[in-house]
């Protein structure tokens, strides 16, 4: 099964809708709740990063018999130092974003912790692609 989502990066009102939609789909498919939780957390964190840092993007999800594969692409500012961005607590979020309760620097670490495979590709001034894989067994 393939799913596609457009993420509006200009509205926190709709932020998280794609990950909520995927969560509903996984429930309908009868996927184990612990796998749904891991997948939902990973995708939500990535989706919120798209909203906070990149003004949105696209998400493509493929659900197969053995895994959920999520690819998120944006055309944001890119990540200058991925290793630094992977550290808990590191954030480039603005003061305004932090006042909204976001930008604590846990996005990428939470994606890594809740996925079975995480790949982050980024080029400054071009954008970022995040690939998340969660195995179903």
C-alpha positions in Angstrom: 0.0 0.0 0.0 1.3 3.4 -0.9 0.3 6.7 0.7 1.2 10.3 -0.2 0.9 13.4 2.0 1.5 17.1 1.3 2.7 18.9 4.5 1.7 22.6 4.7 4.6 24.3 6.5 2.8 27.5 7.1 0.2 26.2 9.5 0.6 24.6 12.9 -3.2 24.0 12.8 -2.7 21.1 10.4 0.7 20.0 11.6 0.6 16.3 12.5 -2.3 15.4 10.3 -0.3 13.1 8.0 1.1 11.1 10.9 -2.4 10.8 12.5 -3.7 9.6 9.1 -1.0 7.0 8.9 -1.7 5.9 12.5 -5.4 5.3 11.6 -4.5 3.4 8.5 -2.1 1.1 10.5 -4.8 0.5 13.0 -7.3 -0.5 10.3 -4.7 -2.9 8.9 -4.4 -4.6 12.3 -0.8 -3.7 12.9 0.5 -4.3 16.4 0.1 -1.3 18.7 3.8 -1.1 19.6 4.7 -0.8 16.0 2.0 1.8 15.4 3.4 3.8 18.3 7.0 3.7 17.0 5.9 4.5 13.5 3.6 7.4 14.6 6.3 9.0 16.8 8.9 8.8 14.1 6.7 10.2 11.4 5.2 12.9 13.7 8.7 14.2 14.7 9.8 14.3 11.1 6.6 16.0 10.0 6.9 18.6 12.7 10.5 19.3 11.7 9.2 19.9 8.1 6.7 22.4 9.5 9.1 24.1 11.9 12.2 24.3 9.8 11.4 23.8 6.1 8.0 25.3 5.4 6.5 21.9 4.6 7.2 19.2 2.1 6.0 15.8 0.9 5.8 12.4 2.6 5.6 9.1 0.8 4.8 5.9 2.8 4.9 2.4 1.6 3.4 -0.3 3.8 4.5 -3.9 2.8 4.2 -7.2 4.5 7.3 -6.8 6.5 7.8 -3.0 7.1 6.6 0.6 6.9 9.0 2.8 4.9 8.5 6.5 5.1 10.3 9.1 2.9 10.0 12.8 3.8 11.4 15.4 1.4 11.5 19.1 1.9 13.1 22.1 0.1 14.1 23.9 3.3 17.4 25.3 4.4 19.0 22.0 5.0 21.0 20.7 8.0 24.6 21.9 8.1 25.8 19.3 10.6 23.6 16.1 10.8 25.8 14.6 13.6 25.2 17.7 15.7 21.5 17.7 14.9 21.2 14.1 16.1 22.3 15.1 19.6 19.5 15.3 22.2 18.7 18.9 23.0 20.3 20.5 20.0 17.9 22.8 18.2 17.9 25.6 15.7 14.2 26.5 16.4 13.4 30.1 16.9 12.3 31.6 20.2 8.7 31.9 18.8 8.7 28.2 18.0 10.0 27.3 21.4 7.3 29.4 23.0 4.7 27.2 21.2 6.2 24.2 22.9 8.3 22.9 20.0 12.0 22.9 19.2 13.3 21.0 22.2 15.9 19.3 20.1 14.4 15.8 20.4 13.0 15.4 16.8 15.9 13.5 15.2 16.9 11.6 18.4 13.2 10.4 18.8 13.1 9.4 15.1 16.3 7.3 15.6 15.0 5.8 18.9 11.6 4.8 17.4 12.7 3.5 14.0 14.5 0.4 13.0 16.5 2.3 10.3 16.9 6.1 9.9 18.8 7.8 7.1 19.1 11.6 6.9 20.4 13.3 3.7 20.7 17.0 3.6 22.3 19.8 1.6 22.4 23.3 2.8 20.2 25.6 0.7 18.6 22.6 -1.1 16.7 20.6 1.5 16.5 17.4 3.5 15.3 13.9 2.9 14.6 11.6 5.8 14.0 7.9 5.4 12.4 6.0 8.2 11.9 2.2 8.3 10.0 0.4 11.0 9.8 -3.4 10.6 6.5 -5.1 11.3 8.0 -8.1 13.0 
